[in-house]
Amino acid sequence: MRQIIVDTDILILHLRGYEDARKALSEAARNSLLCCSAITVGEIHAGMKETEQETTEKLLDSLLVIDVDRNIAALAGDYRRTIKSHQLELDDCLIAATCAIHKATLITGNVKHYPMKDFEKKSVRMT
């Protein structure tokens, strides 16, 4: 089964009630295994409101969480070192490397954060 890695922004927007994010997740789940990086779990917890804890945990429990291993970390470091962008953050590099290593598609609302060319990206527009 094809893996889809859900970017942090899509999960946050889903949790905050954005219909476009809910639709994107629902559509992706029809024929793919929904995953996220362990980095996303950290980012979600860092911005989580206390009132969102139960809903957030339920959502995260529904995803396959992919841990960062040495191969992912090394590729992320290579991205950060070789891609010339002042806005390229290590957390995005780790999520991107997770996609590349696992041959997964990333669904995100921030395609510009991912200039890498070695994995597929699907943009989700929020209206």
VMD Tcl script that draws the C-alpha trace (Angstrom):
set ca {
  {0.00 0.00 0.00}
  {1.23 3.47 -0.88}
  {2.36 5.65 2.00}
  {1.31 9.28 2.36}
  {3.18 11.39 4.88}
  {1.03 14.20 6.23}
  {2.83 17.46 6.94}
  {2.36 19.20 10.27}
  {0.40 22.10 8.80}
  {-2.31 19.81 7.41}
  {-2.77 18.06 10.76}
  {-2.96 21.37 12.64}
  {-5.51 22.75 10.19}
  {-7.53 19.53 10.48}
  {-7.49 19.83 14.27}
  {-8.59 23.46 14.02}
  {-11.59 22.47 11.89}
  {-10.54 23.43 8.36}
  {-12.74 21.49 5.95}
  {-10.11 21.45 3.16}
  {-7.65 19.71 5.49}
  {-10.27 17.18 6.57}
  {-11.14 16.44 2.94}
  {-7.46 16.05 2.00}
  {-6.91 13.51 4.79}
  {-10.10 11.64 4.02}
  {-9.26 11.42 0.31}
  {-5.68 10.32 0.98}
  {-6.83 7.61 3.41}
  {-9.01 5.94 0.78}
  {-6.15 4.18 -0.98}
  {-3.04 4.94 1.05}
  {-1.56 4.39 4.48}
  {-1.49 7.75 6.30}
  {1.76 8.42 8.13}
  {3.63 11.26 9.76}
  {7.17 11.84 10.88}
  {8.05 11.69 14.57}
  {9.16 15.30 14.01}
  {5.53 16.18 13.26}
  {4.47 14.66 16.59}
  {6.90 17.01 18.34}
  {5.73 20.02 16.35}
  {2.08 19.21 17.06}
  {2.70 18.84 20.80}
  {4.67 22.09 20.90}
  {1.70 24.06 19.57}
  {-1.14 22.03 21.09}
  {-3.73 23.80 23.20}
  {-4.61 22.03 26.43}
  {-8.22 21.67 25.27}
  {-7.02 19.89 22.10}
  {-5.04 17.12 23.81}
  {-7.62 14.32 23.56}
  {-8.52 15.07 19.94}
  {-4.86 15.49 19.02}
  {-3.84 12.15 20.54}
  {-6.73 10.41 18.78}
  {-5.61 11.85 15.43}
  {-1.95 10.97 15.99}
  {-2.92 7.44 17.08}
  {-4.66 6.98 13.72}
  {-1.40 7.56 11.83}
  {1.68 5.41 11.40}
  {4.43 7.46 13.04}
  {7.80 7.01 11.33}
  {10.80 7.47 13.60}
  {13.90 9.35 12.51}
  {16.75 6.91 12.01}
  {20.35 7.44 10.97}
  {19.59 7.30 7.23}
  {16.84 9.89 7.52}
  {19.00 12.13 9.71}
  {21.95 11.90 7.32}
  {19.83 12.73 4.27}
  {18.21 15.64 6.12}
  {21.65 16.98 6.96}
  {22.66 16.65 3.30}
  {19.56 18.60 2.24}
  {20.29 21.37 4.75}
  {23.93 21.59 3.69}
  {23.45 21.47 -0.08}
  {20.16 23.25 -0.79}
  {20.72 26.97 -0.74}
  {17.69 28.48 0.92}
  {17.67 30.74 3.94}
  {14.25 29.46 4.88}
  {15.09 25.74 4.81}
  {14.57 24.46 8.35}
  {16.05 21.23 9.70}
  {12.62 19.97 10.80}
  {11.36 20.27 7.21}
  {14.52 18.55 5.98}
  {13.82 15.65 8.37}
  {10.23 15.33 7.15}
  {11.43 15.49 3.53}
  {14.10 12.85 4.15}
  {11.45 10.61 5.71}
  {9.44 10.89 2.49}
  {12.46 10.18 0.29}
  {13.72 7.19 2.29}
  {10.24 5.64 2.53}
  {9.31 6.51 -1.08}
  {6.22 8.27 0.23}
  {4.21 11.21 -1.04}
  {4.05 14.31 1.16}
  {0.78 16.19 1.44}
  {1.36 19.75 2.59}
  {0.04 23.26 2.39}
  {3.62 24.56 2.23}
  {5.22 23.09 -0.90}
  {7.76 25.95 -0.89}
  {9.23 24.51 2.30}
  {10.21 21.40 0.32}
  {12.42 22.25 -2.69}
  {13.83 18.70 -2.76}
  {13.24 16.79 -5.97}
  {13.60 13.16 -4.85}
  {10.06 12.54 -3.60}
  {6.52 13.38 -4.67}
  {4.64 16.28 -3.11}
  {0.95 17.06 -3.22}
  {-0.17 20.59 -2.43}
  {-3.35 21.13 -0.46}
  {-4.93 24.56 -0.85}
  {-6.82 26.01 2.06}
  {-9.70 28.33 1.23}
}
mol new
graphics top color blue
foreach p $ca { graphics top sphere $p radius 0.5 }
foreach p [lrange $ca 0 end-1] q [lrange $ca 1 end] { graphics top cylinder $p $q radius 0.2 }
display resetview
